[in-house]
Amino acid sequence: MNKKISDLGERGLIRTLRDKFPSLSSIGDDCAVLPGIQCPVVTTDSFFEGTHFHRWWAPPRILGRRLLEASLSDIAAMGARAQWVFAALSINPGIGVGWIEGFYQGLTEREDVILAGGETVRGERLGITLTIIGEGQDRDTILRRSSLHPGDHLWISGLLGRALSAPEKLEKVGGLFGKELKSRSGLLSGEELVQLRAFLQPRAELELGIELRKMGVRCAIDVSDGLFSEAAHLSQESSVSVVLEIDETLFFDSVKDEPLAASAAGEDYVLLFGASGELDLSSLGCTKIGRAETGNGKITIFLGGERVNIGAKGYDHLEV
């Protein structure tokens, strides 16, 4: 018989998770007691089933890890080192205990961050808010959106477009299953399967963010709401104009025939950053995609060498 959360209750669920995951052994007091942090860097993200994810997309471990990496990506964009995670869970008591255990396995499987506390409340649908605290060390060298300068080159740290039509493709096959994220049918091409695996398994660029700081880079943002949206943020916060030069090599093969839509789709969790023209970041696996110019908030897009006009620049959380 599969137990449900209602069979355990809140305290029983907490005991079960602590027994299952030794890293949670310190949880139990009203507050977490953390060691001293020189320069705290803090981010908070909320995710709700039906809005940001569906349980049938993939195994619970994959989904838990996916949400963790999405939140860690904000820390990476600051060039900080992530240390502590706090998870506030809104949960329907009818959810199975095994599913929640798998979800927490994903939340706790990174060895470089520790789940140090959180909250559990009853809710009509599954929701989770993750708060991550990182160590920024030197405040003056933190990567900021406002530090892009005319003459800087713009770079991207990975392929774009993993989220384009991903929910629809997952629905077509009823989600992916198993550790290897296999498809239950032959309805997906090999290229689409690569895209969906990347969509479900992003990896926050924490190490790259720290390396960029060491190299003298001072401006970055993570691509969560789309390339165009993030470029607009850099342009506006730094009071410069931005020129983007994109082509099909920047995208996953399954979406390279829709480069503008893929650029606006978001949820890539790669870094967009500006660096001095003297720096060549290609050895780090990054690709140059544009430059900053004197100006004030204007974005110019070239696709395959030809200038294009765009409408919506990316995902808006409050747009109707």
Stockholm file with secondary structure:
# STOCKHOLM 1.0

chainA/1-320         MNKKISDLGERGLIRTLRDKFPSLSSIGDDCAVLPGIQCPVVTTDSFFEGTHFHRWWAPPRILGRRLLEASLSDIAAMGARAQWVFAALSINPGIGVGWIEGFYQGLTEREDVILAGGETVRGERLGITLTIIGEGQDRDTILRRSSLHPGDHLWISGLLGRALSAPEKLEKVGGLFGKELKSRSGLLSGEELVQLRAFLQPRAELELGIELRKMGVRCAIDVSDGLFSEAAHLSQESSVSVVLEIDETLFFDSVKDEPLAASAAGEDYVLLFGASGELDLSSLGCTKIGRAETGNGKITIFLGGERVNIGAKGYDHLEV
#=GR chainA/1-320 SS CCCBHHHHHHHHHHHHHHHHCGGGTTTTSSSCCCCCCSSEEEEEEEEEBTTTBCGGGSCHHHHHHHHHHHHHHHHHHTTCEEEEEEEEEEECTTSBHHHHHHHHHHHHCCTTSEEEEEEEEECSSCEEEEEEEEECCCGGGSCCTTCCCTTCEEEECSCBCTTTTHHHHHHHHTCEETTTTEESSSCSCHHHHHHHHHHHSCCCCHHHHHHHHHTTCCEEEECSSCHHHHHHHHHHHHTEEEEEEECGGGBCGGGTTCHHHHHHHCCCCCEEEEECTTCCCGGGTCEEEEEEEESSSCEEEEETTEEECCSCCSCCTTCC
#=GC SS_cons         CCCBHHHHHHHHHHHHHHHHCGGGTTTTSSSCCCCCCSSEEEEEEEEEBTTTBCGGGSCHHHHHHHHHHHHHHHHHHTTCEEEEEEEEEEECTTSBHHHHHHHHHHHHCCTTSEEEEEEEEECSSCEEEEEEEEECCCGGGSCCTTCCCTTCEEEECSCBCTTTTHHHHHHHHTCEETTTTEESSSCSCHHHHHHHHHHHSCCCCHHHHHHHHHTTCCEEEECSSCHHHHHHHHHHHHTEEEEEEECGGGBCGGGTTCHHHHHHHCCCCCEEEEECTTCCCGGGTCEEEEEEEESSSCEEEEETTEEECCSCCSCCTTCC
//
